[in-house]
Structure formats: C-alpha cells, structure tokens
Amino acid sequence: MTGVNIKFHSLHDELEDHHKKIELITKEAEKLLTTYTANPGELQRVPTGVEGFDELIEGGIPQKSLVLLSGTTGTGKSIFGMKFLIHGAQTGEPGIYISLQESMEETLNQMRFFGWPVDELIEKGLLLIVQPELYNYEALLTIIEDTIDKVKAKRLVIDSLSIIGMYFEEPFKIRKSLLDLETLLKKLGCTTLAISEIGEGQNELSPYGVEEYVADGVFVLYYLRQGNMFLRAVAIRKLRSTKHSTKIHPVEIERPGGMLVYPSEEVFTDIT
C-alpha cells in the first residue's frame, strides 16, 4: 500500500503543479487581454509642422481626418496649408496641393518666399501642386483621386472649398457635393486640410453652412483689430478624438518658417 500511496501523492503533486502553471498562464493571458482592450491601438497623429500649433492639439491631427481651415482674407490659411505639406514631405510623407484659385507658379513662388526646398521636394516626388481645369465637379474628384494614387499621398490640401460652389446653382447640390468629397477623401485615407474663405464680419464658419459638420475638425484663423494695428490669431473650434485648446492664440507670419503660433499666450476678444 505504501508504494500505491507514494504514487498517488506523486500524481497529486504533479497535477497540482500543472494546475498552478495553468492558473499562472491564465492570469498572464487575462493581463494581456486587459492591456489590449484598454489600449486597442494608439491613435496615430499627423503633426502640422506649424510651430507652436501642435502643442494645442495633443501633437497633431488624427490620421485620415478632414479638417476645415477657415478664415477671412489675409489670415494665413494658404501658408498654414503649405507648411502642413512641406513638413510632411520633409519627413517622407508625400503631399498634394490642389489649387483652385492661384496659378501653379503663384503657389510655387509663395512657397519659395519662405525658403522652403519646394523644387527639391517636387523632384523627389514628395510634393505635387495641381491646378485643375474648372469644367465640372466629377472631373475634379477624378483628378483628386488620380493624383493621390499617383504619388501615394498621405497629406492633401484643397485651396479652396469655396470655389466648389461655382459648379452648382442650387444650395442642396453644393451640400451633396461636399458630402461626396468627404466620402472620397475618407476612402483614400489622406489627412486633409480643406481651406474655406469666409467674409468679413461673418459669424458662419463656412460659405455653405455644412462644411463644419462634415469635417472632423475646424481651425479658424482670425485677423483682429487691436487699437491701431491688426493681429492674427487662431482657434480650434473642434477636433475629434482630441483634447484641444479652447482659447484664441496669437499668430505671426514670418520668414523663414512661415507661421508661428504662441501656445502659451491668448487673445482676449468678443468673437464667437
């Protein structure tokens, strides 16, 4: 019987040891599962490259977002968009500037004015400037899709959405076209800045009243009168999946660099 007891105890100890190992493996698996569930994947952010601005938006725009860049004349919208593309190109992310207003040469000269290596980036295939012929909206969508595919673009700037209204006479068709554009850009996976002109003294954030609802984010650039001078400023009206500043921050346009935002300073004004 002694031999049987020894064998029984030996088997019992072995089973208990296996049980402890299984319990340990289970706990480790649960720990890994909890970690994965709590952090299913960090949100990828795309830095704008505008000095000081990314501090206001947790380091950058959520990848593949469509952001409306809105403001009146002279606020620096195009410069902001250009800097966004230049910064991306210099870090290996191809970008496209769709110019619906200025000629390619005017756009290039503005970029060169700030000392950016535009020609070198174009030669390397990291930057493409396109000026589509404005004959119909479907052709514009095709050009956007084809050029993004051509350079495998990660960043896109459309300057400006306001021009799209020229294709349509009825407001509801304009709104539908903007929804179609948003669907296309989401499918193509670019992080996009869509520039929008607003009139002086206008409270709306866009010409057609739908852009701000379609977009994932809205950045507003201001040109404010302070005594006997004007001051540029920026505010983030919304940016999904981001804890962003809700203050209005002063902005300067300078060379080299293009644009500088002061994240620790704020502008006191009655604008809404």
C-alpha positions in Angstrom: 0.0 0.0 0.0 2.9 2.3 0.7 4.0 2.2 -2.9 0.5 3.0 -4.0 0.3 5.9 -1.6 3.6 7.2 -2.9 2.4 7.0 -6.5 -0.9 8.7 -5.6 0.9 11.6 -3.8 3.3 11.9 -6.6 0.5 12.1 -9.2 -1.4 14.6 -6.9 1.6 16.8 -6.7 2.2 16.7 -10.4 -1.5 17.6 -11.1 -1.3 20.4 -8.6 1.9 21.7 -10.2 0.1 21.6 -13.6 -2.9 23.4 -12.1 -0.6 26.2 -10.8 1.0 26.5 -14.2 -2.3 26.7 -16.0 -3.5 29.3 -13.4 -0.4 31.4 -14.0 -0.8 31.2 -17.8 -4.5 32.2 -17.4 -3.6 35.2 -15.3 -1.0 36.3 -17.8 -3.5 35.9 -20.7 -6.1 37.9 -18.8 -3.5 40.6 -18.1 -2.5 40.8 -21.8 -6.2 40.9 -22.9 -7.0 43.7 -20.4 -4.0 45.7 -21.7 -5.1 45.2 -25.3 -8.7 46.1 -24.6 -7.6 49.2 -22.7 -5.2 50.2 -25.5 -6.6 48.8 -28.7 -4.0 50.8 -30.6 -2.7 54.3 -30.2 -4.3 57.0 -32.2 -1.9 58.0 -34.9 -1.4 61.8 -35.2 -0.1 63.8 -38.1 1.9 66.9 -37.0 1.1 70.1 -38.9 4.6 71.4 -38.6 3.3 74.8 -37.8 5.5 75.9 -34.9 3.6 76.0 -31.6 0.3 74.8 -33.0 0.7 71.1 -32.4 1.0 71.8 -28.7 -2.6 72.8 -28.8 -3.9 69.6 -30.3 -2.0 66.8 -28.5 0.8 66.6 -31.0 -1.1 66.6 -34.3 -4.3 65.9 -36.3 -5.7 62.4 -36.0 -4.6 60.5 -39.1 -7.0 60.4 -42.1 -9.1 63.3 -40.7 -10.7 66.0 -42.8 -10.1 69.4 -41.2 -11.7 72.7 -42.3 -9.3 75.6 -42.2 -11.5 78.6 -42.2 -10.9 82.4 -42.1 -11.1 85.7 -43.8 -8.6 87.2 -46.4 -5.1 87.7 -45.1 -5.3 85.3 -42.1 -2.7 82.9 -43.4 -4.8 79.9 -44.4 -2.8 79.1 -47.5 0.5 79.4 -45.6 -0.8 77.1 -42.9 -1.7 74.5 -45.6 1.6 74.8 -47.4 3.6 74.4 -44.2 1.5 71.3 -43.4 2.6 69.8 -46.8 6.2 70.9 -46.6 6.6 69.4 -43.1 5.1 66.1 -44.3 7.3 66.0 -47.4 10.4 66.7 -45.4 9.6 63.7 -43.1 8.9 61.4 -46.0 5.1 61.8 -46.4 4.1 62.7 -49.9 1.6 65.6 -50.2 -0.6 67.3 -52.8 -1.7 70.9 -53.0 -4.9 71.3 -55.1 -5.0 75.0 -56.1 -8.5 76.1 -57.3 -7.6 79.8 -57.2 -4.0 80.7 -57.8 -1.8 79.5 -60.6 0.8 76.9 -60.0 3.6 79.5 -60.5 2.0 81.8 -57.9 1.7 78.9 -55.4 5.3 77.9 -56.0 6.6 81.4 -55.6 4.7 81.8 -52.3 6.4 78.6 -51.0 9.8 79.7 -52.2 9.3 83.0 -50.5 9.6 81.3 -47.1 12.8 79.5 -48.1 11.2 76.0 -48.3 13.0 73.5 -50.6 10.0 73.2 -52.8 11.7 72.3 -56.1 13.8 69.6 -54.4 10.7 68.0 -52.8 8.8 68.1 -56.2 11.8 66.5 -57.9 11.8 63.7 -55.3 8.1 63.1 -55.8 7.2 64.2 -52.3 5.2 67.3 -53.3 2.8 67.8 -56.1 1.0 71.0 -57.0 -2.1 70.7 -59.1 -4.3 73.3 -60.7 -7.3 71.5 -62.2 -9.3 73.0 -65.0 -12.6 74.1 -63.6 -15.1 72.5 -66.1 -17.1 70.1 -63.9 -17.2 68.7 -60.4 -16.8 65.0 -61.4 -13.6 65.8 -63.2 -12.3 67.5 -60.1 -13.0 64.4 -58.0 -11.2 62.2 -60.6 -8.2 64.5 -60.6 -8.0 64.3 -56.7 -8.3 60.6 -56.7 -5.8 60.0 -59.5 -3.1 62.4 -58.1 -3.4 60.9 -54.6 -2.9 57.4 -56.2 0.0 58.7 -58.4 2.2 59.9 -55.5 0.7 57.7 -52.7 -0.1 60.9 -50.9 -0.6 60.9 -47.2 -1.4 64.6 -47.0 -3.7 66.8 -49.0 -4.6 70.5 -49.1 -7.6 71.8 -51.1 -7.5 75.6 -51.7 -10.3 76.3 -51.5 -13.6 74.7 -50.9 -15.4 78.0 -51.6 -14.7 77.6 -55.3 -16.8 74.4 -55.4 -20.0 76.4 -55.3 -19.2 77.6 -58.9 -20.1 74.2 -60.2 -23.7 74.3 -58.9 -26.6 76.7 -58.8 -28.7 75.0 -56.1 -27.6 75.0 -52.5 -28.6 71.4 -51.8 -26.4 70.2 -54.7 -23.5 72.1 -53.2 -24.0 70.4 -49.8 -24.3 67.0 -51.5 -21.1 67.6 -53.4 -19.3 68.3 -50.2 -20.6 65.1 -48.6 -19.4 63.2 -51.7 -16.0 64.8 -51.4 -15.8 63.9 -47.7 -16.7 60.3 -48.5 -14.0 60.1 -51.2 -11.3 61.6 -49.0 -12.1 59.1 -46.2 -11.8 56.3 -48.7 -8.4 57.5 -50.0 -7.1 57.7 -46.4 -5.4 61.1 -46.7 -5.1 63.6 -43.8 -6.7 66.6 -45.5 -6.9 70.4 -44.9 -9.7 72.0 -46.8 -9.4 75.8 -46.9 -12.6 77.8 -46.7 -13.0 81.6 -47.2 -15.4 83.5 -45.1 -16.5 87.1 -45.4 -15.5 89.9 -43.1 -17.8 90.1 -40.1 -19.4 86.8 -40.9 -20.3 84.6 -38.0 -20.6 81.4 -40.0 -17.5 79.1 -40.3 -18.1 78.3 -44.0 -19.8 79.6 -47.1 -22.4 76.9 -47.4 -23.1 76.1 -43.8 -22.4 72.3 -44.0 -18.6 72.1 -44.2 -18.1 72.4 -40.4 -20.5 69.5 -39.8 -18.9 67.2 -42.4 -15.4 67.9 -41.2 -13.6 66.1 -38.3 -12.0 69.3 -37.2 -12.4 73.1 -37.7 -9.5 75.5 -37.3 -10.4 79.2 -37.6 -7.8 81.9 -38.4 -8.6 85.5 -37.5 -7.4 89.0 -38.4 -8.4 91.2 -35.5 -8.1 94.9 -34.9 -6.3 95.8 -31.8 -6.1 99.6 -31.4 -4.2 101.0 -34.4 -3.0 97.6 -35.7 -4.2 94.2 -36.7 -3.4 90.9 -35.0 -3.6 87.4 -36.5 -4.9 84.6 -34.3 -6.1 81.0 -34.4 -8.7 78.9 -32.5 -9.6 75.2 -32.7 -13.4 75.1 -32.8 -13.4 71.3 -32.9 -11.1 68.3 -33.4 -12.5 64.8 -32.9 -10.6 62.4 -30.6 -8.5 65.3 -29.3 -8.3 67.3 -26.1 -7.5 70.6 -27.6 -7.2 74.2 -26.5 -10.4 76.2 -26.4 -8.6 79.6 -26.3 -7.7 82.0 -29.1 -3.9 82.2 -29.6 -1.9 84.9 -31.4 -0.2 84.0 -34.7 2.7 85.6 -36.6 3.7 85.0 -40.2 7.4 85.2 -40.6 10.3 84.0 -42.8 11.8 81.6 -42.6 9.3 79.2 -41.1 6.0 80.6 -42.4 3.8 80.6 -39.4 4.4 80.8 -35.7 1.6 80.2 -33.0 2.1 81.2 -29.4 0.5 78.3 -27.5 1.1 79.8 -24.0 -0.5 83.2 -24.9 -4.1 84.1 -25.6 -6.1 86.8 -27.2 -9.0 88.4 -25.4 -11.8 89.3 -27.8 -15.6 89.1 -28.2 -15.6 87.0 -31.4 -17.9 84.0 -31.2 
